[in-house]
């Protein structure tokens, strides 16, 4: 039981910084330009391909995540370390 409590305490400590205080996005808007990479930009020396975020898609920007609202109603969640050149209006 002690080890389970310790494990939960460690996981909580590691996961809480990923959330902002309010749960609200830092920014949101419509995409002017932006790219999502297949692999994290932190993975040096590996081949990496990129896809453009569809123009006029609605996005929500969080500290560590980007949520892309796709035209078909689905949402795509992308870690921020996979995103570059994001411009929203």
N, C-alpha and C positions, 0 to 999 in steps of 0.2 A: 504494500500500500504506500509506504514511504517513497519507493522508487517511482510509482505512478504519479504521485503529487510533485515530485522533483521534475519528472519529465514534462508534466503540464506547465510547471513554472518556467522551465527553460523554453518550451515552445511558445508560450505566451510572450516572453521577453523578446524572442526572435521575431515573432509575427506582428506584434503591435506597431513597431515603427513603420510597417508598410501601410498603415491606415493613417489618414489625417484625423484631426480632432473632431471634425464635424461630420465626416462621411460625405461631404459635398465635394464636387469636382473643384480643382483649382482654377480651371477655365473650361469653357465649352463654346462651341461655335460650328461654323461650316468650313469645311476644308477648302483652302485655296490651292495648297500643294502639300505633299508629304510622302514619305517612303517608309515601307516596312521591310526589314531585311529578314531573310530566312533563318539566319543564325545571329546570335548576340554579337554586337559590335565589339564586345570584350574578348571574343574568341579569335585571337590573332593567328595568322598564318593559314587559315582555312578558306577555301573557296566559299563565296557568299553571293547569293542572288537577291535581287530586290524587286518589290512590286510597288507601284504607286498606289496611294490611297485615292479612291475615286473622288474626283472634284465634286463639290457640293454635298458630300457625305457629312452627316452631323457627327461630331466627336465630343467626348468628355475626357478631359485630361486630369489624371490624379497623380500623386507624387511618383508612383512607380508603375502606373498602368495607363493605357490609352484604351478607351472603349469606342469602337467604330460602329455606328448604326448603319447597317447596310440597307440598300434599296429594297431588298426582299423582306425586310422586317427583322432579320436576325442581327445579333450584335456580336462583334468580334472583339475579344479582349487580348491586348498585346502588351507585353512588358515594355516599359519605356526604353530599355537598352537595345531594343530592336527598331526603334523609330528615329528617323532623321528628317531634317528639312521641313518640319511641320509648320505650316502657316495656316492660321484660321482667322475667320472674320466674324 
